Each structure stands twice: as structure tokens, then as C-alpha cells.
Amino acid sequence: NDLTLTIHSSACRIAQELFGGRKGAISVYNYKTGELLCMVSSPNYDPQNRPNIEEDETGAYDGVYLNRVLSSSYTPGSVFKVITAAAAIENIPNLYERTFTCPGYVEVEGEKITCMSQHGEINFEDGFAQSCNVVFAELALELGKEKMTATAEKMGFGDSFTIDRIPTAKSSYDVSEADAVDLGWSGIGQYTDLVNPAHLMILMGAVANGGVPVEPYLVEKVTTPIGLPLQYGSAGSGERLCSASTAEKLTGLMRHAVTTNYGEALFPGLTVCAKTGTAEVGNGQNPHAWMIGFTLDEDCPLAFSCVVENSGHGFPVAGPILAGVLEELAQDMRGE
């Protein structure tokens, strides 16, 4: 039989080229139709010209048989602030009137949770846009373990999603044994937090859709050698991951981050909402670079997730990869 996928080959080729051999994962789907358009796990290999991976000593093929989009989990860093923001939106009535003070750290039980900048006096919206660790550590501490855990679980942590019956790895948020310092770090995506890239893509699609995700699918159709249809791909609605009101506020926060911090020049012709992350992984390694988000364009509804392992800060590393892929997909969807 003949198998036709939803995958956009040139977008995947561009992603592979922009990864440049670095390890990581990128996924993009149409959050209205459910079509999975880009799924690249790097590094890769040509299955028709397979190298002798078992004897490779360079490390270039480490984890090459693992689909990092579907089956991996990573420290999220600041992309987890989307979850902490949702918990705060739903549980702190005067959140948008609050002012926080960031001298570059917050002291908790004699230990410092550090921020990458000294933001001074800052409100919640700008704290999200500037990714202030002090703001989100303090919010996690104020919310407490139960509310943070309840929001994370509602937004899909602890659950496996499926893409054409392929289960994803489960994202994890567990603060049951955390002390106050650990809880603060968990609110900024550190401590023991782990996320699956496909989960974050689906979550971004849910936020774009008012809280309810359209389930991604990979197989467009299956036909016999003489063209008779055996199967057509289709998408259903998943379980609600956040309320419509929370989704609207998260959209505003992520749009504010793009317009006031990241800049719109990276995504010409697209109205992008996004959050970046720089995830510390310890052991002297460089952090993972993240960017997640979605577009608001009716003719180009795309939700995305991208992580580049041990490569530095999120925006300058993951941003250009996404920019190239989204541009290619937008041109095709718009017939340009």
C-alpha cells in the first residue's frame, strides 16, 4: 500500500540544516486541523546508507535511534513559566496589579535563587516577557505545592499524549519532596522538572485554541497500489488543558514577550506568541535552548516547540531554526 504523511519535507530539510548536527528536536503542527507538518529529531542518519553507528566513537550518533520529539524529556527552564503563569492567573486575584522587586536574586531560607538580570521594580507581564526568575520563584512559593501541582497536571504533566497511536513520553512535575528553595526553582523550570517536546507543542496548540488542543496526526492517507483508499487521517479534540480565560491571558503574555523583548523581525509576516527558555542541566554542560509558541494568523495556524541541547540561550539559538521552518511553512500555506 501507499502511505502519504502530513509531513512537509522541505520544512524538515530546513530544520535539519539549521540544527547543523547539534542534538535536539523540533515539531510544528497546524493547531486547527491537527496535521503534523515538521518533526525532526537531530542527529539523524540516512536509513538507506546507514553508518556503522555501533562502532562510532565520535558521539555524533548518540541517541540517533531515539525520536526526541516523541520519546525524550528535557529540563524545561523558563518555558515552564507558562505553567507557573497559568497557576498564578487562576489563583492570585490581584496578579496584574502586583509589583515585584528583582535585585538579581531572591533569598529563600538562606539560599539564593538567582536571576540572569537585575530587573528592579517589575510587574507580572514584564516579568514574563523578561523571564525574571525572581518573579516566578516568588509566585511558585506563594502558590504552594498543591496549586502548582494541580495546574501542571491539568496542563498535561504526568499524562502521555498520542500521535497516530504513538505514545509520547510523559512530562514530569513532582515537588512532593521539595523544600522551599526547590519549590522556587521548580517554578522557573528547574529542580526535577522534565518536559516532552511534543507535549509542549500540543499545549501551545491548546492555548491558541482557547484551552482545548486538536490532537496531532501524522498519516494523511493510506491507499492500495491501484489507488483505492483504505484510511484517511483525522484529528479529534483532546481534553481541555486550561480554561478559555487562562488561554486568552497566556496568549497576551506570550505576545507581549515577542513585541517587547524578542522582537518581531525574526518572524516577518507572522503574528507570533512565544516563550523562550535556557535550561540549566548541570555537570559543567551548556544549557539547553528552548522556544515554544504559536502563530495567531488565521491562514497559518501553527503551534511549535524547539529544543537544542547544550547550546546556550533560547532565543538566539532556537529562534533562527524556528524562523526558517515557519517561513517555509507559511509560504506553502499561503501559496507564495
C-alpha positions in Angstrom: 0.0 0.0 0.0 1.0 3.6 -0.4 1.4 5.8 2.6 1.1 9.6 2.5 2.2 11.6 5.5 1.2 15.1 6.6 5.0 15.9 7.0 6.3 18.9 5.0 9.6 17.6 3.6 11.2 20.9 2.8 10.4 22.3 6.2 12.1 19.3 7.8 15.1 19.6 5.5 15.5 23.2 6.5 15.2 22.3 10.2 17.8 19.6 9.8 20.2 22.0 8.0 19.7 24.7 10.7 20.4 22.2 13.5 23.8 21.8 11.9 24.5 18.5 13.6 23.5 19.7 17.0 21.3 17.5 19.1 17.7 18.4 19.7 14.1 18.3 18.5 11.6 20.5 16.6 7.9 19.9 16.0 5.3 22.1 14.3 1.7 21.3 13.6 -1.5 23.0 12.3 -3.4 23.5 15.6 -6.7 23.9 13.7 -6.5 20.7 11.5 -4.1 18.6 13.6 -1.7 18.0 10.7 1.9 17.4 12.0 4.0 19.3 9.5 7.5 19.2 10.9 9.1 16.6 13.1 12.9 16.5 13.2 15.0 14.7 15.8 18.7 15.5 15.5 21.1 14.0 14.9 19.8 11.8 12.1 21.0 9.3 9.5 20.1 8.0 6.1 18.3 4.6 6.6 19.3 3.7 3.1 23.0 4.4 3.8 23.3 3.6 7.5 26.7 4.3 9.0 28.3 1.8 11.4 26.7 3.5 14.4 27.7 0.8 16.9 31.4 1.4 16.2 31.2 5.2 16.1 33.5 6.8 18.8 32.8 10.5 17.9 29.5 10.7 19.7 27.9 12.2 16.6 25.2 9.5 16.6 24.4 9.4 20.3 20.7 8.6 20.7 20.2 8.6 17.0 17.6 5.8 17.2 15.5 7.9 19.7 12.8 10.2 18.3 13.5 13.1 20.6 10.2 14.8 19.7 8.1 11.8 20.8 10.2 9.9 23.3 12.5 12.2 25.1 12.2 14.5 28.1 14.3 17.6 29.0 14.7 20.1 31.7 12.4 22.9 30.5 14.0 26.0 32.0 11.9 29.2 31.5 9.4 27.7 29.1 7.9 26.2 32.2 7.0 29.7 33.3 3.9 29.3 31.1 2.6 26.8 33.6 3.6 28.9 36.6 1.9 31.9 34.9 -1.3 29.8 34.4 -1.3 28.8 38.1 -0.9 32.4 39.1 -3.6 33.7 36.8 -6.1 31.2 38.2 -5.2 31.7 41.9 -4.0 35.2 42.5 -6.7 37.8 42.0 -4.6 41.0 42.0 -1.8 39.5 40.0 -1.7 42.1 37.3 -1.6 44.9 39.8 1.3 43.4 41.7 4.9 44.8 41.6 7.9 42.6 42.3 11.5 43.6 43.1 14.4 41.9 41.4 17.9 42.7 42.6 19.2 39.7 40.7 18.2 37.1 43.2 15.6 36.1 45.8 16.8 34.7 49.1 14.8 31.7 50.4 15.7 30.0 53.7 19.3 31.4 53.5 19.9 30.3 49.9 19.7 32.4 46.7 17.6 31.7 43.7 19.4 33.7 41.0 18.1 35.7 38.1 20.0 36.4 34.9 19.4 40.1 35.2 18.7 42.8 37.8 15.2 43.9 36.7 14.5 46.2 39.6 10.8 47.0 40.1 8.8 44.9 37.6 5.2 43.8 37.1 3.9 40.4 36.2 3.6 41.0 32.4 7.0 42.4 32.0 8.4 39.7 34.4 7.1 37.1 32.0 8.4 39.0 28.9 11.8 39.5 30.6 11.8 36.0 32.0 12.5 37.2 35.6 13.4 34.3 37.8 12.6 36.3 40.9 9.0 36.9 39.9 8.3 33.3 39.1 10.2 31.8 42.0 8.2 34.1 44.3 4.9 33.1 42.6 5.7 29.4 42.9 6.3 29.9 46.7 3.1 31.9 47.1 1.1 29.3 45.2 2.5 26.4 47.1 2.9 22.7 46.1 -0.7 21.8 45.7 -1.8 24.6 43.4 1.4 24.3 41.3 0.9 20.6 41.0 -2.8 20.8 40.2 -2.1 23.3 37.4 0.8 21.2 36.0 -1.4 18.1 36.0 -4.3 19.9 34.3 -1.9 21.1 31.6 -0.8 17.6 30.8 2.1 16.8 33.1 2.0 13.1 34.1 0.0 12.2 31.0 1.1 10.6 27.7 -0.3 12.0 24.5 -0.7 10.1 21.3 0.1 10.9 17.7 -1.4 8.3 15.4 -1.4 5.8 18.3 2.3 6.5 19.1 2.5 7.5 22.8 4.7 10.4 23.8 7.0 10.4 26.9 5.3 11.9 29.9 6.3 15.3 31.2 7.0 15.4 34.9 6.4 17.9 37.7 7.0 16.4 41.2 7.5 18.7 44.2 6.3 16.2 46.8 9.7 16.1 48.5 10.7 19.7 47.6 11.8 22.2 50.3 11.0 25.9 49.8 14.2 26.5 47.7 13.4 23.6 45.5 9.8 24.7 45.0 11.1 28.2 43.9 13.4 26.6 41.4 10.6 24.4 40.1 8.5 27.4 39.3 11.2 28.6 36.8 11.5 25.1 35.2 14.5 23.7 37.1 14.6 21.4 40.1 13.5 18.0 38.8 11.0 19.4 36.1 11.0 17.4 32.8 9.1 18.1 29.7 8.4 16.2 26.4 8.8 18.4 23.3 5.6 17.0 21.6 3.6 17.8 24.8 4.7 21.4 24.7 3.7 21.7 21.1 0.3 20.3 21.9 0.0 22.6 24.9 0.8 25.6 22.7 -1.9 24.4 20.3 -4.4 24.2 23.2 -3.6 27.8 24.3 -4.1 29.0 20.7 -7.4 27.2 20.6 -8.8 28.6 23.8 -7.6 25.8 26.0 -8.6 22.7 24.1 -6.0 21.0 21.9 -6.6 19.5 18.5 -4.8 16.1 18.5 -1.9 15.9 16.0 -1.8 13.2 13.4 0.9 12.0 11.1 -0.7 9.8 8.5 -2.7 11.7 5.8 -3.9 8.7 3.9 -3.3 5.0 3.0 -4.2 3.8 -0.4 -3.8 0.5 -2.3 -1.4 0.2 -5.2 -4.4 0.9 -7.6 -5.4 4.0 -5.6 -8.3 2.7 -3.5 -8.4 4.5 -0.2 -8.0 2.4 3.0 -7.6 5.1 5.6 -7.7 8.9 5.9 -6.1 10.8 8.7 -8.2 12.9 11.0 -7.9 14.8 14.3 -10.1 14.9 17.3 -10.3 17.2 20.2 -8.2 16.4 23.2 -9.1 17.1 26.9 -9.1 20.7 27.9 -5.7 21.8 29.2 -6.7 25.2 30.6 -9.7 27.5 30.7 -10.5 29.8 27.9 -9.9 32.8 30.1 -6.4 31.5 31.1 -5.6 30.7 27.5 -6.5 34.3 26.5 -4.3 35.7 29.2 -1.4 33.4 28.3 -1.8 34.5 24.7 -1.5 38.1 25.8 1.6 37.4 27.9 3.4 35.4 25.1 2.5 38.1 22.5 3.8 40.8 24.9 7.1 38.8 25.2 7.6 38.9 21.4 6.7 42.5 20.9 8.6 43.9 23.8 11.6 41.5 24.2 12.3 39.1 21.3 11.2 41.4 18.5 9.0 40.7 15.5 11.8 40.9 12.9 12.7 37.2 13.3 9.2 36.2 12.1 8.3 38.6 9.2 4.7 38.3 8.1 3.6 36.2 11.1 1.9 37.2 14.4 3.9 35.1 16.8 3.3 34.4 20.5 6.3 32.7 22.2 8.3 31.9 25.3 12.0 31.0 25.3 14.0 29.1 27.9 17.6 28.5 28.9 17.5 25.2 30.8 20.5 24.6 33.2 21.5 20.9 33.2 24.5 20.9 35.5 27.7 18.9 35.4 29.5 21.7 33.6 27.4 21.4 30.5 26.0 24.2 28.5 22.2 24.8 28.9 19.5 23.6 26.6 18.0 26.3 24.4 14.2 26.3 24.1 11.5 28.2 22.2 7.8 27.3 22.2 4.7 29.2 21.0 2.2 29.6 18.2 1.0 32.0 15.5 -2.2 33.9 15.5 -2.6 34.1 11.8 -5.9 32.6 10.5 -4.3 31.4 7.2 -1.2 30.0 9.0 -2.2 28.5 12.4 1.0 26.9 13.6 2.0 25.7 17.1 5.6 24.8 17.7 8.3 23.5 20.1 12.0 23.5 19.6 14.9 22.5 21.9 18.6 22.5 21.0 20.7 20.5 23.5 23.7 22.1 25.3 23.7 25.1 23.0 23.2 28.2 25.1 20.4 30.8 25.4 16.9 30.0 23.9 16.2 33.0 21.7 19.4 33.3 19.7 19.7 29.5 19.2 16.2 28.0 18.9 14.7 31.2 17.3 16.5 31.1 14.0 15.7 27.4 13.5 12.0 28.1 14.0 12.2 31.2 11.9 13.4 29.2 8.9 10.8 26.4 9.3 7.9 28.8 9.9 8.8 30.9 6.9 8.8 27.8 4.7 5.5 26.5 6.0 3.8 29.9 5.8 4.9 30.4 2.2 3.4 27.0 1.3 0.2 27.5 3.2 -0.3 30.9 1.6 0.7 29.8 -1.9 3.6 32.2 -2.1 
